[in-house]
Each structure stands twice: as C-alpha cells, then as structure tokens.
Amino acid sequence: MRNAGSISAATLMMVVVFACVASPSLARLVVEENKTVVDDIEKCWAAVIGASGCIQDVFSSFFTGRISLGPQCCVAIEGISDNCFSKIFPFLGASFNPLLKAFCIAQSGTAPPPTA
C-alpha cells in the first residue's frame, strides 16, 4: 500500500506537467519565475566549486559529525551567506553553516568581524 503523501505528490506532479503541456503560456510563466531562483543557486554554487574538494569535505563533515575542511574550502565557506548556504545545501540544516564558519575562523586564527 502506498503512502498517502507520495500519492498526493505524484498527483500534484501530474497536474503541473499536464498544465504546462496544455498551456504553453503557463509553462513559460513557470520557467521565467524559476529562472531567478536557478540564477541565484548558480551564483551560490560558484563560491564552493572553485575550492577543490570543498563539497566533499562539507558532506563528509556533516555525515561523520567531525568537521574537517581545507584552507581553500574555509575561504569559500566564509564567503557564503546563510541564504546561499541554505540554497546549495538545503538538507544540512540552518545550524550547520555557523558551525563550519566557526571552525574556519578557529583554523585561521582570525577574530570574527564585528556585528552591527
């Protein structure tokens, strides 16, 4: 027996697909509305993609419960806003980004910037 939530999700997906096929103008609206979201996510990913092994280090740190990030990764993590972090790692939880940043600050030996 299927879960009621999965049936609802499948039904919703079929309705969306049908609506987009039946109405090209609706399909354009959905694509244009989500283009900004996709552009934002691409910009956020750009910060960590340049740091070799950073994505793997973040996932490994999360799954093992032991933070271990290289210097390049720390530079990337320190530059990621909380908003970006939640877009590129939505399943890691909002409290994980501050833990990574605190680790990186401790590793670099620099004081955090003053808050306003």
DSSP file (Angstrom, degrees, kcal/mol; ACC not computed):
  #  RESIDUE AA STRUCTURE BP1 BP2  ACC     N-H-->O    O-->H-N    N-H-->O    O-->H-N    TCO  KAPPA ALPHA  PHI   PSI    X-CA   Y-CA   Z-CA
    1    1 A M              0   0    0      0, 0.0     2,-0.1     0, 0.0     0, 0.0   0.000 360.0 360.0 360.0 134.1    0.0    0.0    0.0
    2    2 A R        -     0   0    0      1,-0.1     2,-0.2     2,-0.0     3,-0.0  -0.420 360.0-104.3 -79.7 152.9    1.3    3.4   -1.0
    3    3 A N     >  -     0   0    0      1,-0.1     4,-1.7    -2,-0.1     3,-0.2  -0.532  24.2-129.6 -72.3 139.7    1.8    6.2    1.4
    4    4 A A  H  > S+     0   0    0      1,-0.2     4,-2.1    -2,-0.2     5,-0.2   0.845 107.3  56.5 -62.5 -33.7   -0.8    8.9    1.1
    5    5 A G  H  > S+     0   0    0      1,-0.2     4,-2.3     2,-0.2    -1,-0.2   0.886 106.1  48.7 -65.4 -39.3    1.8   11.6    0.9
    6    6 A S  H  > S+     0   0    0     -3,-0.2     4,-2.3     2,-0.2    -1,-0.2   0.851 110.2  51.8 -71.1 -32.7    3.5   10.0   -2.1
    7    7 A I  H  X S+     0   0    0     -4,-1.7     4,-2.4     2,-0.2    -2,-0.2   0.917 111.0  47.8 -66.9 -42.1    0.2    9.7   -3.8
    8    8 A S  H  X S+     0   0    0     -4,-2.1     4,-2.6     2,-0.2    -2,-0.2   0.911 112.4  48.8 -64.4 -42.3   -0.5   13.4   -3.3
    9    9 A A  H  X S+     0   0    0     -4,-2.3     4,-2.4     2,-0.2    -1,-0.2   0.909 112.4  48.3 -64.6 -41.8    2.9   14.4   -4.5
   10   10 A A  H  X S+     0   0    0     -4,-2.3     4,-2.2     2,-0.2    -2,-0.2   0.902 112.3  49.0 -65.4 -40.4    2.6   12.2   -7.6
   11   11 A T  H  X S+     0   0    0     -4,-2.4     4,-2.1     2,-0.2    -2,-0.2   0.920 111.3  49.3 -64.3 -44.2   -0.9   13.6   -8.3
   12   12 A L  H  X S+     0   0    0     -4,-2.6     4,-2.4     1,-0.2    -2,-0.2   0.914 110.2  51.2 -61.8 -42.9    0.4   17.2   -7.9
   13   13 A M  H  X S+     0   0    0     -4,-2.4     4,-2.6     1,-0.2    -1,-0.2   0.909 109.5  50.0 -62.0 -41.9    3.3   16.5  -10.2
   14   14 A M  H  X S+     0   0    0     -4,-2.2     4,-2.7     2,-0.2    -1,-0.2   0.891 110.0  50.8 -64.1 -38.9    1.0   15.1  -12.9
   15   15 A V  H  X S+     0   0    0     -4,-2.1     4,-2.7     2,-0.2    -2,-0.2   0.919 111.3  47.9 -64.3 -43.6   -1.3   18.2  -12.6
   16   16 A V  H  X S+     0   0    0     -4,-2.4     4,-2.3     2,-0.2    -2,-0.2   0.936 113.7  46.8 -63.5 -46.1    1.7   20.5  -13.0
   17   17 A V  H  X S+     0   0    0     -4,-2.6     4,-2.3     1,-0.2     5,-0.2   0.933 113.9  48.2 -61.1 -46.2    3.0   18.6  -16.1
   18   18 A F  H  X S+     0   0    0     -4,-2.7     4,-3.0     1,-0.2     5,-0.2   0.913 111.1  50.5 -60.5 -43.4   -0.4   18.5  -17.6
   19   19 A A  H  X S+     0   0    0     -4,-2.7     4,-1.9     1,-0.2     8,-0.2   0.892 111.7  47.8 -63.9 -38.9   -1.0   22.2  -17.0
   20   20 A C  H  < S+     0   0    0     -4,-2.3     7,-0.4     2,-0.2    -1,-0.2   0.875 115.3  44.6 -70.0 -36.7    2.4   23.0  -18.6
   21   21 A V  H  < S+     0   0    0     -4,-2.3    -2,-0.2    -5,-0.2    -1,-0.2   0.899 116.6  46.1 -71.7 -40.8    1.7   20.8  -21.6
   22   22 A A  H  < S+     0   0    0     -4,-3.0    -2,-0.2     1,-0.3    -1,-0.2   0.798 121.4  36.6 -73.0 -28.8   -1.8   22.1  -22.0
   23   23 A S    >X  -     0   0    0     -4,-1.9     4,-2.0    -5,-0.2     3,-0.5  -0.843  58.9-174.6-131.3  97.3   -0.9   25.7  -21.7
   24   24 A P  H 3> S+     0   0    0      0, 0.0     4,-2.4     0, 0.0     5,-0.2   0.833  89.8  57.7 -58.0 -32.6    2.4   26.9  -23.2
   25   25 A S  H 3> S+     0   0    0      1,-0.2     4,-1.9     2,-0.2     5,-0.1   0.880 106.2  49.1 -67.3 -34.9    1.9   30.3  -21.6
   26   26 A L  H <> S+     0   0    0     -3,-0.5     4,-2.4    -7,-0.2    -1,-0.2   0.897 109.4  52.4 -67.3 -40.2    1.7   28.7  -18.2
   27   27 A A  H  X S+     0   0    0     -4,-2.0     4,-2.4    -7,-0.4    -2,-0.2   0.919 109.0  49.6 -61.1 -44.2    4.9   26.8  -18.9
   28   28 A R  H  X S+     0   0    0     -4,-2.4     4,-2.9     1,-0.2     5,-0.3   0.909 109.8  51.9 -61.1 -41.7    6.7   30.0  -19.9
   29   29 A L  H  X S+     0   0    0     -4,-1.9     4,-2.5     1,-0.2    -2,-0.2   0.918 109.9  48.3 -61.3 -44.7    5.5   31.6  -16.7
   30   30 A V  H  X S+     0   0    0     -4,-2.4     4,-1.8     2,-0.2    -1,-0.2   0.922 114.5  45.8 -62.5 -44.7    6.8   28.7  -14.5
   31   31 A V  H  X S+     0   0    0     -4,-2.4     4,-1.1     2,-0.2    -2,-0.2   0.933 115.0  46.2 -65.4 -46.9   10.2   28.8  -16.3
   32   32 A E  H  X S+     0   0    0     -4,-2.9     4,-0.7     1,-0.2     3,-0.3   0.888 112.0  51.4 -64.6 -39.4   10.6   32.6  -16.1
   33   33 A E  H  < S+     0   0    0     -4,-2.5     4,-0.5    -5,-0.3     3,-0.3   0.875 114.9  42.5 -65.9 -36.7    9.5   32.7  -12.5
   34   34 A N  H  X S+     0   0    0     -4,-1.8     4,-2.4    -5,-0.2    -1,-0.2   0.566  93.0  83.3 -87.9  -9.4   12.1   30.0  -11.5
   35   35 A K  H  X S+     0   0    0     -4,-1.1     4,-2.7    -3,-0.3    -1,-0.2   0.896  90.4  51.6 -61.0 -39.9   14.9   31.4  -13.7
   36   36 A T  H  X S+     0   0    0     -4,-0.7     4,-2.4    -3,-0.3    -1,-0.2   0.909 109.6  49.7 -62.9 -42.0   15.8   33.9  -10.9
   37   37 A V  H  > S+     0   0    0     -4,-0.5     4,-2.2     2,-0.2    -2,-0.2   0.923 112.1  47.7 -62.3 -44.7   16.0   31.0   -8.4
   38   38 A V  H  X S+     0   0    0     -4,-2.4     4,-2.4     1,-0.2    -2,-0.2   0.912 111.1  51.1 -64.2 -43.0   18.2   29.0  -10.7
   39   39 A D  H  X S+     0   0    0     -4,-2.7     4,-2.1     1,-0.2    -1,-0.2   0.911 110.1  50.0 -60.3 -42.7   20.5   32.0  -11.3
   40   40 A D  H  X S+     0   0    0     -4,-2.4     4,-2.2     1,-0.2    -1,-0.2   0.915 110.6  49.2 -62.1 -43.6   20.8   32.6   -7.6
   41   41 A I  H  X S+     0   0    0     -4,-2.2     4,-2.6     1,-0.2    -1,-0.2   0.896 108.8  53.0 -64.9 -39.9   21.7   28.9   -7.0
   42   42 A E  H  X S+     0   0    0     -4,-2.4     4,-1.8     1,-0.2    -1,-0.2   0.911 109.5  48.8 -61.3 -42.1   24.3   29.0   -9.7
   43   43 A K  H  X S+     0   0    0     -4,-2.1     4,-0.7     1,-0.2    -1,-0.2   0.900 111.9  49.3 -64.0 -40.4   25.9   32.1   -8.1
   44   44 A C  H >X S+     0   0    0     -4,-2.2     3,-0.9     1,-0.2     4,-0.6   0.918 109.9  50.3 -65.0 -43.9   25.9   30.3   -4.8
   45   45 A W  H >X S+     0   0    0     -4,-2.6     4,-2.4     1,-0.2     3,-0.8   0.842  98.1  68.7 -62.8 -33.9   27.5   27.2   -6.2
   46   46 A A  H 3X S+     0   0    0     -4,-1.8     4,-1.1     1,-0.3    -1,-0.2   0.819  92.4  60.5 -57.0 -31.6   30.2   29.2   -7.9
   47   47 A A  H << S+     0   0    0     -3,-0.9    -1,-0.3    -4,-0.7     4,-0.2   0.882 115.1  30.3 -65.5 -39.1   31.7   30.0   -4.4
   48   48 A V  H X< S+     0   0    0     -3,-0.8     3,-0.8    -4,-0.6     6,-0.3   0.717 106.9  69.9 -95.5 -21.8   32.4   26.4   -3.5
   49   49 A I  H 3< S+     0   0    0     -4,-2.4     4,-0.2     1,-0.2    -2,-0.2   0.872  95.3  56.9 -63.1 -36.2   33.0   24.9   -6.9
   50   50 A G  T 3< S+     0   0    0     -4,-1.1     2,-0.8    -5,-0.2    -1,-0.2   0.704  90.3  80.7 -70.1 -19.7   36.3   26.7   -7.1
   51   51 A A  S X  S-     0   0    0     -3,-0.8     3,-2.1    -4,-0.2     4,-0.4  -0.795  90.2-124.1 -92.9 108.7   37.7   25.2   -3.9
   52   52 A S  T 3  S-     0   0    0     -2,-0.8    21,-0.2     1,-0.3    18,-0.1  -0.259  87.8  -0.9 -57.1 124.9   38.9   21.8   -4.8
   53   53 A G  T 3> S+     0   0    0     -4,-0.2     4,-2.3    19,-0.1    -1,-0.3   0.464  93.4 123.7  78.6   2.1   37.3   19.1   -2.6
   54   54 A C  H <> S+     0   0    0     -3,-2.1     4,-2.6    -6,-0.3     5,-0.2   0.913  70.3  50.2 -65.1 -44.4   35.2   21.5   -0.7
   55   55 A I  H  > S+     0   0    0     -4,-0.4     4,-2.3    -7,-0.3    -1,-0.2   0.926 112.7  47.6 -61.9 -43.7   31.8   20.0   -1.4
   56   56 A Q  H  > S+     0   0    0      1,-0.2     4,-2.9     2,-0.2    -1,-0.2   0.900 111.0  51.9 -63.1 -40.6   33.1   16.5   -0.4
   57   57 A D  H  X S+     0   0    0     -4,-2.3     4,-2.5     2,-0.2    11,-0.4   0.894 109.4  49.9 -63.4 -39.8   34.6   18.0    2.8
   58   58 A V  H  X S+     0   0    0     -4,-2.6     4,-2.1     2,-0.2    -2,-0.2   0.945 114.2  43.8 -64.6 -47.9   31.3   19.6    3.7
   59   59 A F  H  X S+     0   0    0     -4,-2.3     4,-2.8     2,-0.2     5,-0.3   0.927 114.4  49.9 -63.5 -44.1   29.3   16.4    3.2
   60   60 A S  H  X S+     0   0    0     -4,-2.9     4,-2.4     1,-0.2     6,-0.4   0.912 110.3  50.7 -60.6 -42.9   31.9   14.3    5.0
   61   61 A S  H  X S+     0   0    0     -4,-2.5     4,-1.4    -5,-0.2     5,-0.4   0.894 112.9  46.4 -61.3 -40.6   31.9   16.7    7.9
   62   62 A F  H  < S+     0   0    0     -4,-2.1    -2,-0.2     2,-0.2    -1,-0.2   0.945 116.2  42.4 -67.6 -48.2   28.1   16.6    8.1
   63   63 A F  H  < S+     0   0    0     -4,-2.8    -2,-0.2     1,-0.2    -1,-0.2   0.795 120.9  40.2 -74.7 -28.3   27.8   12.8    7.9
   64   64 A T  H  < S-     0   0    0     -4,-2.4    -1,-0.2    -5,-0.3    -2,-0.2   0.683  99.3-130.6 -91.3 -18.6   30.7   12.0   10.2
   65   65 A G  S  < S+     0   0    0     -4,-1.4     2,-0.5    -5,-0.3    -3,-0.2   0.618  77.5 106.6  77.8  11.3   30.0   14.7   12.7
   66   66 A R        -     0   0    0     -6,-0.4     2,-0.3    -5,-0.4    -2,-0.2  -0.958  67.4-138.2-126.7 110.9   33.6   15.8   12.6
   67   67 A I        +     0   0    0     -2,-0.5     2,-0.3    -3,-0.1    -9,-0.1  -0.528  31.1 163.7 -75.0 127.9   34.4   19.0   10.7
   68   68 A S        +     0   0    0    -11,-0.4     2,-0.4    -2,-0.3    -7,-0.2  -0.822   7.3 161.6-146.8 101.1   37.4   18.8    8.5
   69   69 A L        -     0   0    0     -2,-0.3   -15,-0.1    31,-0.1   -16,-0.0  -0.950  31.9-126.7-125.1 142.4   37.8   21.5    5.9
   70   70 A G     >  -     0   0    0     -2,-0.4     4,-2.3   -18,-0.1     5,-0.2  -0.322  34.9-100.6 -78.6 168.3   40.9   22.6    4.0
   71   71 A P  H  > S+     0   0    0      0, 0.0     4,-2.0     0, 0.0     5,-0.1   0.882 122.2  49.8 -58.2 -42.6   42.1   26.2    3.8
   72   72 A Q  H  > S+     0   0    0      1,-0.2     4,-2.0     2,-0.2     5,-0.1   0.904 111.0  50.3 -63.8 -40.1   40.6   26.9    0.3
   73   73 A C  H  > S+     0   0    0      1,-0.2     4,-3.2     2,-0.2     5,-0.2   0.903 107.5  53.7 -65.2 -40.6   37.3   25.4    1.5
   74   74 A C  H  X S+     0   0    0     -4,-2.3     4,-2.9     1,-0.2    -1,-0.2   0.905 106.5  52.1 -61.3 -41.2   37.3   27.6    4.6
   75   75 A V  H  X S+     0   0    0     -4,-2.0     4,-1.1     2,-0.2    -1,-0.2   0.929 113.3  45.0 -60.1 -43.5   37.8   30.7    2.4
   76   76 A A  H  X S+     0   0    0     -4,-2.0     4,-0.5     2,-0.2     3,-0.4   0.928 113.8  48.9 -65.2 -45.5   34.8   29.6    0.3
   77   77 A I  H >< S+     0   0    0     -4,-3.2     3,-1.2     1,-0.2    -2,-0.2   0.901 108.2  53.4 -63.1 -42.1   32.6   28.8    3.3
   78   78 A E  H 3< S+     0   0    0     -4,-2.9    -1,-0.2     1,-0.3    -2,-0.2   0.791 108.8  51.4 -64.0 -26.4   33.4   32.1    5.0
   79   79 A G  H 3< S+     0   0    0     -4,-1.1     2,-0.5    -3,-0.4    -1,-0.3   0.526  88.7  97.0 -88.1  -5.9   32.2   33.9    1.8
   80   80 A I  S << S-     0   0    0     -3,-1.2     2,-0.1    -4,-0.5   -36,-0.0  -0.725  70.1-137.0 -88.5 126.2   28.9   32.0    1.6
   81   81 A S     >  -     0   0    0     -2,-0.5     4,-2.8     1,-0.1     5,-0.2  -0.360  24.6-111.1 -72.2 160.0   25.9   33.9    3.0
   82   82 A D  H  > S+     0   0    0      1,-0.2     4,-2.1     2,-0.2     5,-0.2   0.875 120.5  55.1 -58.9 -37.1   23.4   32.0    5.1
   83   83 A N  H  > S+     0   0    0      2,-0.2     4,-0.9     1,-0.2    -1,-0.2   0.918 110.4  44.3 -63.2 -44.4   20.9   32.4    2.3
   84   84 A C  H >> S+     0   0    0      1,-0.2     4,-2.2     2,-0.2     3,-0.6   0.913 109.6  56.1 -66.3 -42.8   23.3   30.9   -0.2
   85   85 A F  H 3X S+     0   0    0     -4,-2.8     4,-2.3     1,-0.3    -2,-0.2   0.907 106.4  50.0 -57.9 -42.4   24.2   28.0    2.1
   86   86 A S  H 3< S+     0   0    0     -4,-2.1    -1,-0.3     1,-0.2    -2,-0.2   0.756 110.7  51.6 -69.6 -22.5   20.6   27.0    2.5
   87   87 A K  H << S+     0   0    0     -4,-0.9    -2,-0.2    -3,-0.6    -1,-0.2   0.870 117.9  34.2 -79.9 -37.9   20.2   27.0   -1.3
   88   88 A I  H  < S+     0   0    0     -4,-2.2    -2,-0.2     1,-0.2    -3,-0.2   0.738 133.9  27.4 -91.8 -22.5   23.1   24.8   -2.1
   89   89 A F  S >< S+     0   0    0     -4,-2.3     3,-1.5    -5,-0.3     4,-0.4  -0.449  71.9 155.4-130.2  60.1   22.9   22.6    1.0
   90   90 A P  T 3  S+     0   0    0      0, 0.0     3,-0.5     0, 0.0    -1,-0.1   0.762  71.8  52.1 -63.8 -25.7   19.2   22.7    1.9
   91   91 A F  T 3  S+     0   0    0      1,-0.2    -5,-0.1    -3,-0.1     3,-0.1   0.499  91.1  76.0 -90.8  -3.6   19.2   19.4    3.7
   92   92 A L  S <  S-     0   0    0     -3,-1.5    -1,-0.2     1,-0.1     4,-0.1   0.655 100.7-117.8 -82.9 -14.8   22.1   20.1    6.0
   93   93 A G    >>  -     0   0    0     -3,-0.5     3,-1.1    -4,-0.4     4,-0.6   0.160  18.4 -90.8  92.4 149.5   20.1   22.4    8.3
   94   94 A A  T 34 S+     0   0    0      1,-0.2     3,-0.2     2,-0.2    -1,-0.1   0.738 119.7  59.0 -68.8 -24.1   20.4   26.0    9.2
   95   95 A S  T 3> S+     0   0    0      1,-0.2     4,-1.0     2,-0.1    -1,-0.2   0.604  91.2  70.3 -83.5 -10.1   22.7   25.4   12.2
   96   96 A F  H <> S+     0   0    0     -3,-1.1     4,-2.2     2,-0.2     5,-0.2   0.881  89.2  59.1 -77.2 -37.1   25.4   23.7   10.2
   97   97 A N  H  X S+     0   0    0     -4,-0.6     4,-2.7     1,-0.2     5,-0.2   0.929 104.8  49.6 -59.2 -47.6   26.7   26.7    8.3
   98   98 A P  H  > S+     0   0    0      0, 0.0     4,-2.5     0, 0.0    -1,-0.2   0.866 109.7  53.2 -60.6 -33.0   27.6   28.6   11.5
   99   99 A L  H  X S+     0   0    0     -4,-1.0     4,-2.2     2,-0.2    -2,-0.2   0.921 110.3  46.6 -65.2 -43.4   29.4   25.5   12.8
  100  100 A L  H  X S+     0   0    0     -4,-2.2     4,-2.4     2,-0.2    -1,-0.2   0.925 113.4  48.6 -63.5 -44.3   31.5   25.4    9.6
  101  101 A K  H  X S+     0   0    0     -4,-2.7     4,-2.5     1,-0.2    -2,-0.2   0.903 110.5  50.8 -63.5 -40.6   32.2   29.1    9.7
  102  102 A A  H  X S+     0   0    0     -4,-2.5     4,-2.4    -5,-0.2    -1,-0.2   0.901 109.9  51.0 -63.3 -40.3   33.2   28.9   13.4
  103  103 A F  H  X S+     0   0    0     -4,-2.2     4,-2.3     1,-0.2    -2,-0.2   0.939 111.3  47.6 -60.0 -47.1   35.6   26.0   12.5
  104  104 A C  H  X S+     0   0    0     -4,-2.4     4,-2.2     1,-0.2    -2,-0.2   0.883 110.5  51.0 -65.0 -39.3   37.2   28.0    9.7
  105  105 A I  H  X>S+     0   0    0     -4,-2.5     4,-1.5     1,-0.2     5,-0.9   0.924 111.4  48.5 -63.5 -43.2   37.6   31.1   11.9
  106  106 A A  H  <5S+     0   0    0     -4,-2.4    -2,-0.2     1,-0.2    -1,-0.2   0.882 111.6  50.2 -63.3 -38.0   39.3   28.9   14.6
  107  107 A Q  H  <5S+     0   0    0     -4,-2.3    -1,-0.2     1,-0.2    -2,-0.2   0.867 113.0  45.2 -67.9 -37.1   41.6   27.4   11.9
  108  108 A S  H  <5S-     0   0    0     -4,-2.2    -1,-0.2    -5,-0.2    -2,-0.2   0.710 100.7-135.0 -81.6 -18.9   42.6   30.7   10.5
  109  109 A G  T  <5 +     0   0    0     -4,-1.5     2,-0.3     1,-0.3    -3,-0.2   0.636  60.2 131.2  75.2  13.0   43.2   32.3   14.0
  110  110 A T      < -     0   0    0     -5,-0.9    -1,-0.3     1,-0.0    -2,-0.1  -0.712  60.6-114.7 -98.7 150.8   41.4   35.4   13.0
  111  111 A A        -     0   0    0     -2,-0.3    -1,-0.0    -3,-0.1    -5,-0.0  -0.550  37.5-102.9 -78.2 146.4   38.7   37.1   15.0
  112  112 A P        -     0   0    0      0, 0.0    -1,-0.1     0, 0.0     3,-0.1  -0.357  45.8 -94.9 -65.4 151.6   35.2   37.2   13.5
  113  113 A P        -     0   0    0      0, 0.0     2,-0.0     0, 0.0    -3,-0.0  -0.344  49.0 -95.2 -65.7 148.9   34.1   40.5   12.0
  114  114 A P        -     0   0    0      0, 0.0     2,-0.3     0, 0.0    -3,-0.0  -0.349  38.1-131.3 -65.0 145.5   32.2   42.8   14.4
  115  115 A T              0   0    0      1,-0.1     0, 0.0    -3,-0.1     0, 0.0  -0.735 360.0 360.0 -98.4 148.6   28.4   42.6   14.1
  116  116 A A              0   0    0     -2,-0.3    -1,-0.1     0, 0.0     0, 0.0   0.454 360.0 360.0 -87.9 360.0   26.2   45.6   13.8
